[in-house]
Amino acid sequence: MVFTKLDILRETEEKKLEEDLEQQDEEMDDEEFEAKIEAVVDEAVQKLCVEPLRALTPSDCPEYPWIATSSGYALQLSMLKF
């Protein structure tokens, strides 16, 4: 199964965070910003993609270590785990 539009989710969350920071007249360094975005995107993928699949998976089914996410076109292993 392939999840698409991960890049759009990330872009949307980046814009939201930038707007929130601007409204609060705050700044965040690049590393902290990236870490926050990664956490928000990982949480959304878990909630919107992984948990529904897990709910449909029998409890005696083996784990699926091949689940990964892609950023742009470079495959990166995700922190998603069953």
PDB file of N, CA, C and O in Angstrom:
ATOM      1  N   MET A   1       0.850  -1.164   0.000  1.00  0.00           N
ATOM      2  CA  MET A   1       0.000   0.000   0.000  1.00  0.00           C
ATOM      3  C   MET A   1       0.899   1.230   0.000  1.00  0.00           C
ATOM      4  O   MET A   1       1.931   1.253   0.670  1.00  0.00           O
ATOM      5  N   VAL A   2       0.513   2.223  -0.732  1.00  0.00           N
ATOM      6  CA  VAL A   2       1.291   3.454  -0.835  1.00  0.00           C
ATOM      7  C   VAL A   2       0.458   4.619  -0.329  1.00  0.00           C
ATOM      8  O   VAL A   2      -0.700   4.791  -0.707  1.00  0.00           O
ATOM      9  N   PHE A   3       1.073   5.410   0.532  1.00  0.00           N
ATOM     10  CA  PHE A   3       0.421   6.627   1.001  1.00  0.00           C
ATOM     11  C   PHE A   3       0.989   7.777   0.193  1.00  0.00           C
ATOM     12  O   PHE A   3       2.206   7.950   0.118  1.00  0.00           O
ATOM     13  N   THR A   4       0.130   8.544  -0.396  1.00  0.00           N
ATOM     14  CA  THR A   4       0.590   9.677  -1.188  1.00  0.00           C
ATOM     15  C   THR A   4       0.307  10.976  -0.461  1.00  0.00           C
ATOM     16  O   THR A   4      -0.366  10.995   0.570  1.00  0.00           O
ATOM     17  N   LYS A   5       0.818  12.040  -1.001  1.00  0.00           N
ATOM     18  CA  LYS A   5       0.584  13.390  -0.495  1.00  0.00           C
ATOM     19  C   LYS A   5       1.254  13.666   0.841  1.00  0.00           C
ATOM     20  O   LYS A   5       0.857  14.587   1.553  1.00  0.00           O
ATOM     21  N   LEU A   6       2.265  12.878   1.189  1.00  0.00           N
ATOM     22  CA  LEU A   6       3.009  13.148   2.404  1.00  0.00           C
ATOM     23  C   LEU A   6       3.705  14.496   2.307  1.00  0.00           C
ATOM     24  O   LEU A   6       3.820  15.218   3.298  1.00  0.00           O
ATOM     25  N   ASP A   7       4.164  14.829   1.116  1.00  0.00           N
ATOM     26  CA  ASP A   7       4.821  16.124   0.921  1.00  0.00           C
ATOM     27  C   ASP A   7       3.841  17.277   1.142  1.00  0.00           C
ATOM     28  O   ASP A   7       4.221  18.325   1.664  1.00  0.00           O
ATOM     29  N   ILE A   8       2.586  17.085   0.746  1.00  0.00           N
ATOM     30  CA  ILE A   8       1.569  18.123   0.947  1.00  0.00           C
ATOM     31  C   ILE A   8       1.254  18.265   2.441  1.00  0.00           C
ATOM     32  O   ILE A   8       1.086  19.377   2.941  1.00  0.00           O
ATOM     33  N   LEU A   9       1.178  17.148   3.138  1.00  0.00           N
ATOM     34  CA  LEU A   9       0.954  17.186   4.591  1.00  0.00           C
ATOM     35  C   LEU A   9       2.081  17.969   5.264  1.00  0.00           C
ATOM     36  O   LEU A   9       1.829  18.833   6.104  1.00  0.00           O
ATOM     37  N   ARG A  10       3.312  17.663   4.892  1.00  0.00           N
ATOM     38  CA  ARG A  10       4.460  18.346   5.487  1.00  0.00           C
ATOM     39  C   ARG A  10       4.426  19.847   5.184  1.00  0.00           C
ATOM     40  O   ARG A  10       4.646  20.672   6.071  1.00  0.00           O
ATOM     41  N   GLU A  11       4.152  20.187   3.938  1.00  0.00           N
ATOM     42  CA  GLU A  11       4.099  21.595   3.540  1.00  0.00           C
ATOM     43  C   GLU A  11       3.006  22.332   4.308  1.00  0.00           C
ATOM     44  O   GLU A  11       3.217  23.458   4.759  1.00  0.00           O
ATOM     45  N   THR A  12       1.856  21.712   4.456  1.00  0.00           N
ATOM     46  CA  THR A  12       0.737  22.320   5.189  1.00  0.00           C
ATOM     47  C   THR A  12       1.117  22.559   6.648  1.00  0.00           C
ATOM     48  O   THR A  12       0.841  23.625   7.199  1.00  0.00           O
ATOM     49  N   GLU A  13       1.747  21.573   7.266  1.00  0.00           N
ATOM     50  CA  GLU A  13       2.142  21.707   8.667  1.00  0.00           C
ATOM     51  C   GLU A  13       3.229  22.762   8.835  1.00  0.00           C
ATOM     52  O   GLU A  13       3.247  23.480   9.835  1.00  0.00           O
ATOM     53  N   GLU A  14       4.143  22.862   7.858  1.00  0.00           N
ATOM     54  CA  GLU A  14       5.178  23.901   7.911  1.00  0.00           C
ATOM     55  C   GLU A  14       4.539  25.294   7.868  1.00  0.00           C
ATOM     56  O   GLU A  14       4.914  26.185   8.630  1.00  0.00           O
ATOM     57  N   LYS A  15       3.577  25.462   6.971  1.00  0.00           N
ATOM     58  CA  LYS A  15       2.902  26.758   6.860  1.00  0.00           C
ATOM     59  C   LYS A  15       2.150  27.100   8.142  1.00  0.00           C
ATOM     60  O   LYS A  15       2.192  28.242   8.601  1.00  0.00           O
ATOM     61  N   LYS A  16       1.464  26.119   8.721  1.00  0.00           N
ATOM     62  CA  LYS A  16       0.734  26.351   9.974  1.00  0.00           C
ATOM     63  C   LYS A  16       1.680  26.801  11.080  1.00  0.00           C
ATOM     64  O   LYS A  16       1.401  27.765  11.793  1.00  0.00           O
ATOM     65  N   LEU A  17       2.808  26.089  11.217  1.00  0.00           N
ATOM     66  CA  LEU A  17       3.752  26.439  12.266  1.00  0.00           C
ATOM     67  C   LEU A  17       4.353  27.818  12.027  1.00  0.00           C
ATOM     68  O   LEU A  17       4.503  28.602  12.964  1.00  0.00           O
ATOM     69  N   GLU A  18       4.696  28.113  10.788  1.00  0.00           N
ATOM     70  CA  GLU A  18       5.235  29.440  10.467  1.00  0.00           C
ATOM     71  C   GLU A  18       4.229  30.539  10.804  1.00  0.00           C
ATOM     72  O   GLU A  18       4.600  31.570  11.365  1.00  0.00           O
ATOM     73  N   GLU A  19       2.963  30.323  10.466  1.00  0.00           N
ATOM     74  CA  GLU A  19       1.922  31.306  10.771  1.00  0.00           C
ATOM     75  C   GLU A  19       1.739  31.464  12.281  1.00  0.00           C
ATOM     76  O   GLU A  19       1.595  32.579  12.781  1.00  0.00           O
ATOM     77  N   ASP A  20       1.746  30.341  13.003  1.00  0.00           N
ATOM     78  CA  ASP A  20       1.606  30.402  14.460  1.00  0.00           C
ATOM     79  C   ASP A  20       2.758  31.186  15.086  1.00  0.00           C
ATOM     80  O   ASP A  20       2.547  32.019  15.968  1.00  0.00           O
ATOM     81  N   LEU A  21       3.970  30.913  14.624  1.00  0.00           N
ATOM     82  CA  LEU A  21       5.129  31.626  15.152  1.00  0.00           C
ATOM     83  C   LEU A  21       5.047  33.113  14.842  1.00  0.00           C
ATOM     84  O   LEU A  21       5.382  33.949  15.681  1.00  0.00           O
ATOM     85  N   GLU A  22       4.602  33.437  13.636  1.00  0.00           N
ATOM     86  CA  GLU A  22       4.477  34.839  13.234  1.00  0.00           C
ATOM     87  C   GLU A  22       3.424  35.556  14.076  1.00  0.00           C
ATOM     88  O   GLU A  22       3.645  36.683  14.521  1.00  0.00           O
ATOM     89  N   GLN A  23       2.277  34.905  14.295  1.00  0.00           N
ATOM     90  CA  GLN A  23       1.215  35.515  15.098  1.00  0.00           C
ATOM     91  C   GLN A  23       1.657  35.752  16.533  1.00  0.00           C
ATOM     92  O   GLN A  23       1.265  36.738  17.157  1.00  0.00           O
ATOM     93  N   GLN A  24       2.473  34.847  17.051  1.00  0.00           N
ATOM     94  CA  GLN A  24       2.949  34.970  18.427  1.00  0.00           C
ATOM     95  C   GLN A  24       4.233  35.783  18.506  1.00  0.00           C
ATOM     96  O   GLN A  24       4.801  35.966  19.582  1.00  0.00           O
ATOM     97  N   ASP A  25       4.684  36.266  17.355  1.00  0.00           N
ATOM     98  CA  ASP A  25       5.920  37.057  17.256  1.00  0.00           C
ATOM     99  C   ASP A  25       7.090  36.308  17.899  1.00  0.00           C
ATOM    100  O   ASP A  25       7.865  36.871  18.672  1.00  0.00           O
ATOM    101  N   GLU A  26       7.192  35.021  17.554  1.00  0.00           N
ATOM    102  CA  GLU A  26       8.255  34.171  18.075  1.00  0.00           C
ATOM    103  C   GLU A  26       9.111  33.663  16.928  1.00  0.00           C
ATOM    104  O   GLU A  26       8.706  33.696  15.765  1.00  0.00           O
ATOM    105  N   GLU A  27      10.294  33.194  17.275  1.00  0.00           N
ATOM    106  CA  GLU A  27      11.188  32.592  16.301  1.00  0.00           C
ATOM    107  C   GLU A  27      11.604  31.217  16.802  1.00  0.00           C
ATOM    108  O   GLU A  27      11.558  30.934  18.000  1.00  0.00           O
ATOM    109  N   MET A  28      12.011  30.369  15.863  1.00  0.00           N
ATOM    110  CA  MET A  28      12.458  29.035  16.198  1.00  0.00           C
ATOM    111  C   MET A  28      13.636  28.729  15.286  1.00  0.00           C
ATOM    112  O   MET A  28      13.581  29.000  14.087  1.00  0.00           O
ATOM    113  N   ASP A  29      14.710  28.160  15.853  1.00  0.00           N
ATOM    114  CA  ASP A  29      15.852  27.857  14.984  1.00  0.00           C
ATOM    115  C   ASP A  29      15.493  26.699  14.049  1.00  0.00           C
ATOM    116  O   ASP A  29      14.537  25.962  14.293  1.00  0.00           O
ATOM    117  N   ASP A  30      16.265  26.555  12.992  1.00  0.00           N
ATOM    118  CA  ASP A  30      15.950  25.578  11.942  1.00  0.00           C
ATOM    119  C   ASP A  30      15.876  24.142  12.463  1.00  0.00           C
ATOM    120  O   ASP A  30      14.991  23.383  12.068  1.00  0.00           O
ATOM    121  N   GLU A  31      16.798  23.771  13.344  1.00  0.00           N
ATOM    122  CA  GLU A  31      16.794  22.399  13.868  1.00  0.00           C
ATOM    123  C   GLU A  31      15.548  22.125  14.699  1.00  0.00           C
ATOM    124  O   GLU A  31      14.940  21.062  14.578  1.00  0.00           O
ATOM    125  N   GLU A  32      15.173  23.069  15.530  1.00  0.00           N
ATOM    126  CA  GLU A  32      13.977  22.915  16.359  1.00  0.00           C
ATOM    127  C   GLU A  32      12.723  22.872  15.481  1.00  0.00           C
ATOM    128  O   GLU A  32      11.806  22.090  15.731  1.00  0.00           O
ATOM    129  N   PHE A  33      12.696  23.729  14.441  1.00  0.00           N
ATOM    130  CA  PHE A  33      11.574  23.774  13.507  1.00  0.00           C
ATOM    131  C   PHE A  33      11.419  22.420  12.810  1.00  0.00           C
ATOM    132  O   PHE A  33      10.316  21.879  12.744  1.00  0.00           O
ATOM    133  N   GLU A  34      12.524  21.874  12.289  1.00  0.00           N
ATOM    134  CA  GLU A  34      12.481  20.583  11.595  1.00  0.00           C
ATOM    135  C   GLU A  34      12.032  19.466  12.525  1.00  0.00           C
ATOM    136  O   GLU A  34      11.239  18.609  12.136  1.00  0.00           O
ATOM    137  N   ALA A  35      12.538  19.476  13.750  1.00  0.00           N
ATOM    138  CA  ALA A  35      12.152  18.448  14.716  1.00  0.00           C
ATOM    139  C   ALA A  35      10.657  18.521  15.021  1.00  0.00           C
ATOM    140  O   ALA A  35       9.986  17.493  15.107  1.00  0.00           O
ATOM    141  N   LYS A  36      10.139  19.736  15.181  1.00  0.00           N
ATOM    142  CA  LYS A  36       8.706  19.922  15.453  1.00  0.00           C
ATOM    143  C   LYS A  36       7.862  19.423  14.283  1.00  0.00           C
ATOM    144  O   LYS A  36       6.865  18.729  14.482  1.00  0.00           O
ATOM    145  N   ILE A  37       8.268  19.779  13.057  1.00  0.00           N
ATOM    146  CA  ILE A  37       7.524  19.349  11.865  1.00  0.00           C
ATOM    147  C   ILE A  37       7.556  17.831  11.730  1.00  0.00           C
ATOM    148  O   ILE A  37       6.532  17.209  11.446  1.00  0.00           O
ATOM    149  N   GLU A  38       8.725  17.235  11.932  1.00  0.00           N
ATOM    150  CA  GLU A  38       8.839  15.774  11.845  1.00  0.00           C
ATOM    151  C   GLU A  38       7.906  15.097  12.844  1.00  0.00           C
ATOM    152  O   GLU A  38       7.246  14.112  12.511  1.00  0.00           O
ATOM    153  N   ALA A  39       7.851  15.618  14.061  1.00  0.00           N
ATOM    154  CA  ALA A  39       6.992  15.038  15.093  1.00  0.00           C
ATOM    155  C   ALA A  39       5.519  15.152  14.713  1.00  0.00           C
ATOM    156  O   ALA A  39       4.758  14.199  14.882  1.00  0.00           O
ATOM    157  N   VAL A  40       5.117  16.307  14.204  1.00  0.00           N
ATOM    158  CA  VAL A  40       3.720  16.520  13.821  1.00  0.00           C
ATOM    159  C   VAL A  40       3.343  15.616  12.645  1.00  0.00           C
ATOM    160  O   VAL A  40       2.269  15.014  12.647  1.00  0.00           O
ATOM    161  N   VAL A  41       4.212  15.519  11.654  1.00  0.00           N
ATOM    162  CA  VAL A  41       3.939  14.684  10.480  1.00  0.00           C
ATOM    163  C   VAL A  41       3.901  13.203  10.878  1.00  0.00           C
ATOM    164  O   VAL A  41       3.015  12.467  10.443  1.00  0.00           O
ATOM    165  N   ASP A  42       4.859  12.768  11.701  1.00  0.00           N
ATOM    166  CA  ASP A  42       4.854  11.373  12.154  1.00  0.00           C
ATOM    167  C   ASP A  42       3.574  11.040  12.907  1.00  0.00           C
ATOM    168  O   ASP A  42       2.996   9.968  12.725  1.00  0.00           O
ATOM    169  N   GLU A  43       3.135  11.964  13.755  1.00  0.00           N
ATOM    170  CA  GLU A  43       1.902  11.747  14.514  1.00  0.00           C
ATOM    171  C   GLU A  43       0.695  11.648  13.574  1.00  0.00           C
ATOM    172  O   GLU A  43      -0.174  10.797  13.762  1.00  0.00           O
ATOM    173  N   ALA A  44       0.647  12.511  12.573  1.00  0.00           N
ATOM    174  CA  ALA A  44      -0.465  12.484  11.614  1.00  0.00           C
ATOM    175  C   ALA A  44      -0.459  11.196  10.797  1.00  0.00           C
ATOM    176  O   ALA A  44      -1.518  10.616  10.554  1.00  0.00           O
ATOM    177  N   VAL A  45       0.706  10.745  10.376  1.00  0.00           N
ATOM    178  CA  VAL A  45       0.795   9.497   9.604  1.00  0.00           C
ATOM    179  C   VAL A  45       0.351   8.326  10.467  1.00  0.00           C
ATOM    180  O   VAL A  45      -0.367   7.441  10.001  1.00  0.00           O
ATOM    181  N   GLN A  46       0.779   8.322  11.726  1.00  0.00           N
ATOM    182  CA  GLN A  46       0.340   7.264  12.638  1.00  0.00           C
ATOM    183  C   GLN A  46      -1.187   7.250  12.746  1.00  0.00           C
ATOM    184  O   GLN A  46      -1.825   6.210  12.586  1.00  0.00           O
ATOM    185  N   LYS A  47      -1.755   8.421  13.017  1.00  0.00           N
ATOM    186  CA  LYS A  47      -3.198   8.532  13.254  1.00  0.00           C
ATOM    187  C   LYS A  47      -4.015   8.254  11.996  1.00  0.00           C
ATOM    188  O   LYS A  47      -5.016   7.540  12.050  1.00  0.00           O
ATOM    189  N   LEU A  48      -3.590   8.815  10.865  1.00  0.00           N
ATOM    190  CA  LEU A  48      -4.394   8.738   9.649  1.00  0.00           C
ATOM    191  C   LEU A  48      -4.129   7.504   8.798  1.00  0.00           C
ATOM    192  O   LEU A  48      -4.998   7.085   8.034  1.00  0.00           O
ATOM    193  N   CYS A  49      -2.949   6.918   8.918  1.00  0.00           N
ATOM    194  CA  CYS A  49      -2.577   5.815   8.021  1.00  0.00           C
ATOM    195  C   CYS A  49      -2.296   4.502   8.749  1.00  0.00           C
ATOM    196  O   CYS A  49      -2.881   3.469   8.424  1.00  0.00           O
ATOM    197  N   VAL A  50      -1.412   4.545   9.719  1.00  0.00           N
ATOM    198  CA  VAL A  50      -0.965   3.311  10.363  1.00  0.00           C
ATOM    199  C   VAL A  50      -2.029   2.724  11.288  1.00  0.00           C
ATOM    200  O   VAL A  50      -2.315   1.528  11.222  1.00  0.00           O
ATOM    201  N   GLU A  51      -2.613   3.552  12.146  1.00  0.00           N
ATOM    202  CA  GLU A  51      -3.612   3.030  13.082  1.00  0.00           C
ATOM    203  C   GLU A  51      -4.811   2.390  12.385  1.00  0.00           C
ATOM    204  O   GLU A  51      -5.263   1.332  12.822  1.00  0.00           O
ATOM    205  N   PRO A  52      -5.346   2.992  11.314  1.00  0.00           N
ATOM    206  CA  PRO A  52      -6.441   2.308  10.619  1.00  0.00           C
ATOM    207  C   PRO A  52      -6.021   0.957  10.038  1.00  0.00           C
ATOM    208  O   PRO A  52      -6.799   0.003  10.070  1.00  0.00           O
ATOM    209  N   LEU A  53      -4.802   0.867   9.510  1.00  0.00           N
ATOM    210  CA  LEU A  53      -4.320  -0.421   9.001  1.00  0.00           C
ATOM    211  C   LEU A  53      -4.127  -1.424  10.130  1.00  0.00           C
ATOM    212  O   LEU A  53      -4.450  -2.604   9.995  1.00  0.00           O
ATOM    213  N   ARG A  54      -3.602  -0.941  11.231  1.00  0.00           N
ATOM    214  CA  ARG A  54      -3.395  -1.819  12.382  1.00  0.00           C
ATOM    215  C   ARG A  54      -4.732  -2.367  12.877  1.00  0.00           C
ATOM    216  O   ARG A  54      -4.818  -3.526  13.284  1.00  0.00           O
ATOM    217  N   ALA A  55      -5.764  -1.543  12.843  1.00  0.00           N
ATOM    218  CA  ALA A  55      -7.092  -1.977  13.297  1.00  0.00           C
ATOM    219  C   ALA A  55      -7.646  -3.094  12.412  1.00  0.00           C
ATOM    220  O   ALA A  55      -8.439  -3.918  12.866  1.00  0.00           O
ATOM    221  N   LEU A  56      -7.227  -3.115  11.155  1.00  0.00           N
ATOM    222  CA  LEU A  56      -7.696  -4.145  10.220  1.00  0.00           C
ATOM    223  C   LEU A  56      -6.807  -5.379  10.190  1.00  0.00           C
ATOM    224  O   LEU A  56      -7.150  -6.375   9.553  1.00  0.00           O
ATOM    225  N   THR A  57      -5.666  -5.320  10.874  1.00  0.00           N
ATOM    226  CA  THR A  57      -4.694  -6.409  10.848  1.00  0.00           C
ATOM    227  C   THR A  57      -4.963  -7.371  11.992  1.00  0.00           C
ATOM    228  O   THR A  57      -5.082  -6.946  13.141  1.00  0.00           O
ATOM    229  N   PRO A  58      -5.059  -8.660  11.697  1.00  0.00           N
ATOM    230  CA  PRO A  58      -5.265  -9.644  12.768  1.00  0.00           C
ATOM    231  C   PRO A  58      -4.113  -9.596  13.778  1.00  0.00           C
ATOM    232  O   PRO A  58      -2.969  -9.336  13.405  1.00  0.00           O
ATOM    233  N   SER A  59      -4.412  -9.841  15.033  1.00  0.00           N
ATOM    234  CA  SER A  59      -3.400  -9.747  16.087  1.00  0.00           C
ATOM    235  C   SER A  59      -2.283 -10.771  15.930  1.00  0.00           C
ATOM    236  O   SER A  59      -1.185 -10.554  16.442  1.00  0.00           O
ATOM    237  N   ASP A  60      -2.531 -11.883  15.239  1.00  0.00           N
ATOM    238  CA  ASP A  60      -1.500 -12.902  15.066  1.00  0.00           C
ATOM    239  C   ASP A  60      -0.646 -12.678  13.815  1.00  0.00           C
ATOM    240  O   ASP A  60       0.180 -13.519  13.459  1.00  0.00           O
ATOM    241  N   CYS A  61      -0.852 -11.556  13.164  1.00  0.00           N
ATOM    242  CA  CYS A  61      -0.109 -11.225  11.954  1.00  0.00           C
ATOM    243  C   CYS A  61       1.306 -10.760  12.333  1.00  0.00           C
ATOM    244  O   CYS A  61       1.482 -10.096  13.355  1.00  0.00           O
ATOM    245  N   PRO A  62       2.317 -11.105  11.516  1.00  0.00           N
ATOM    246  CA  PRO A  62       3.685 -10.668  11.834  1.00  0.00           C
ATOM    247  C   PRO A  62       3.847  -9.156  11.699  1.00  0.00           C
ATOM    248  O   PRO A  62       3.002  -8.485  11.105  1.00  0.00           O
ATOM    249  N   GLU A  63       4.925  -8.631  12.247  1.00  0.00           N
ATOM    250  CA  GLU A  63       5.207  -7.204  12.127  1.00  0.00           C
ATOM    251  C   GLU A  63       5.607  -6.878  10.702  1.00  0.00           C
ATOM    252  O   GLU A  63       6.008  -7.760   9.942  1.00  0.00           O
ATOM    253  N   TYR A  64       5.497  -5.614  10.345  1.00  0.00           N
ATOM    254  CA  TYR A  64       5.831  -5.171   8.998  1.00  0.00           C
ATOM    255  C   TYR A  64       6.941  -4.131   9.046  1.00  0.00           C
ATOM    256  O   TYR A  64       6.658  -2.933   9.023  1.00  0.00           O
ATOM    257  N   PRO A  65       8.211  -4.566   9.113  1.00  0.00           N
ATOM    258  CA  PRO A  65       9.316  -3.608   9.208  1.00  0.00           C
ATOM    259  C   PRO A  65       9.562  -2.840   7.915  1.00  0.00           C
ATOM    260  O   PRO A  65      10.389  -1.929   7.889  1.00  0.00           O
ATOM    261  N   TRP A  66       8.867  -3.186   6.859  1.00  0.00           N
ATOM    262  CA  TRP A  66       9.070  -2.534   5.569  1.00  0.00           C
ATOM    263  C   TRP A  66       8.284  -1.247   5.439  1.00  0.00           C
ATOM    264  O   TRP A  66       8.373  -0.592   4.401  1.00  0.00           O
ATOM    265  N   ILE A  67       7.528  -0.861   6.434  1.00  0.00           N
ATOM    266  CA  ILE A  67       6.806   0.405   6.361  1.00  0.00           C
ATOM    267  C   ILE A  67       7.815   1.543   6.404  1.00  0.00           C
ATOM    268  O   ILE A  67       8.678   1.585   7.281  1.00  0.00           O
ATOM    269  N   ALA A  68       7.706   2.445   5.475  1.00  0.00           N
ATOM    270  CA  ALA A  68       8.628   3.576   5.394  1.00  0.00           C
ATOM    271  C   ALA A  68       7.887   4.782   4.842  1.00  0.00           C
ATOM    272  O   ALA A  68       6.794   4.659   4.290  1.00  0.00           O
ATOM    273  N   THR A  69       8.488   5.925   4.996  1.00  0.00           N
ATOM    274  CA  THR A  69       7.938   7.136   4.396  1.00  0.00           C
ATOM    275  C   THR A  69       8.980   7.719   3.469  1.00  0.00           C
ATOM    276  O   THR A  69      10.171   7.441   3.603  1.00  0.00           O
ATOM    277  N   SER A  70       8.535   8.515   2.545  1.00  0.00           N
ATOM    278  CA  SER A  70       9.508   9.144   1.648  1.00  0.00           C
ATOM    279  C   SER A  70       9.380  10.645   1.751  1.00  0.00           C
ATOM    280  O   SER A  70       8.282  11.183   1.888  1.00  0.00           O
ATOM    281  N   SER A  71      10.493  11.300   1.684  1.00  0.00           N
ATOM    282  CA  SER A  71      10.547  12.745   1.698  1.00  0.00           C
ATOM    283  C   SER A  71      11.137  13.145   0.361  1.00  0.00           C
ATOM    284  O   SER A  71      12.304  12.863   0.088  1.00  0.00           O
ATOM    285  N   GLY A  72      10.353  13.793  -0.468  1.00  0.00           N
ATOM    286  CA  GLY A  72      10.794  14.025  -1.839  1.00  0.00           C
ATOM    287  C   GLY A  72      10.811  12.676  -2.524  1.00  0.00           C
ATOM    288  O   GLY A  72       9.798  11.978  -2.565  1.00  0.00           O
ATOM    289  N   TYR A  73      11.957  12.311  -3.060  1.00  0.00           N
ATOM    290  CA  TYR A  73      12.052  11.016  -3.717  1.00  0.00           C
ATOM    291  C   TYR A  73      13.043  10.082  -3.041  1.00  0.00           C
ATOM    292  O   TYR A  73      13.280   8.975  -3.526  1.00  0.00           O
ATOM    293  N   ALA A  74      13.619  10.509  -1.936  1.00  0.00           N
ATOM    294  CA  ALA A  74      14.590   9.671  -1.238  1.00  0.00           C
ATOM    295  C   ALA A  74      13.871   8.865  -0.160  1.00  0.00           C
ATOM    296  O   ALA A  74      13.223   9.437   0.716  1.00  0.00           O
ATOM    297  N   LEU A  75      13.982   7.566  -0.221  1.00  0.00           N
ATOM    298  CA  LEU A  75      13.326   6.697   0.752  1.00  0.00           C
ATOM    299  C   LEU A  75      14.041   6.802   2.090  1.00  0.00           C
ATOM    300  O   LEU A  75      15.265   6.687   2.162  1.00  0.00           O
ATOM    301  N   GLN A  76      13.275   7.020   3.138  1.00  0.00           N
ATOM    302  CA  GLN A  76      13.835   7.087   4.484  1.00  0.00           C
ATOM    303  C   GLN A  76      13.029   6.168   5.380  1.00  0.00           C
ATOM    304  O   GLN A  76      11.799   6.186   5.347  1.00  0.00           O
ATOM    305  N   LEU A  77      13.718   5.362   6.185  1.00  0.00           N
ATOM    306  CA  LEU A  77      12.983   4.522   7.125  1.00  0.00           C
ATOM    307  C   LEU A  77      12.300   5.412   8.130  1.00  0.00           C
ATOM    308  O   LEU A  77      12.879   6.389   8.606  1.00  0.00           O
ATOM    309  N   SER A  78      11.105   5.086   8.443  1.00  0.00           N
ATOM    310  CA  SER A  78      10.317   5.885   9.372  1.00  0.00           C
ATOM    311  C   SER A  78      10.471   5.341  10.784  1.00  0.00           C
ATOM    312  O   SER A  78      11.012   4.256  10.998  1.00  0.00           O
ATOM    313  N   MET A  79       9.993   6.102  11.715  1.00  0.00           N
ATOM    314  CA  MET A  79       9.961   5.632  13.098  1.00  0.00           C
ATOM    315  C   MET A  79       8.665   4.878  13.356  1.00  0.00           C
ATOM    316  O   MET A  79       8.345   4.553  14.499  1.00  0.00           O
ATOM    317  N   LEU A  80       7.920   4.602  12.286  1.00  0.00           N
ATOM    318  CA  LEU A  80       6.658   3.891  12.434  1.00  0.00           C
ATOM    319  C   LEU A  80       6.937   2.440  12.781  1.00  0.00           C
ATOM    320  O   LEU A  80       7.721   1.774  12.103  1.00  0.00           O
ATOM    321  N   LYS A  81       6.299   1.949  13.834  1.00  0.00           N
ATOM    322  CA  LYS A  81       6.499   0.581  14.268  1.00  0.00           C
ATOM    323  C   LYS A  81       5.161  -0.001  14.663  1.00  0.00           C
ATOM    324  O   LYS A  81       4.256   0.711  15.099  1.00  0.00           O
ATOM    325  N   PHE A  82       5.054  -1.277  14.506  1.00  0.00           N
ATOM    326  CA  PHE A  82       3.869  -1.995  14.980  1.00  0.00           C
ATOM    327  C   PHE A  82       4.185  -2.587  16.326  1.00  0.00           C
ATOM    328  O   PHE A  82       3.333  -3.241  16.928  1.00  0.00           O
TER     329      PHE A  82
END
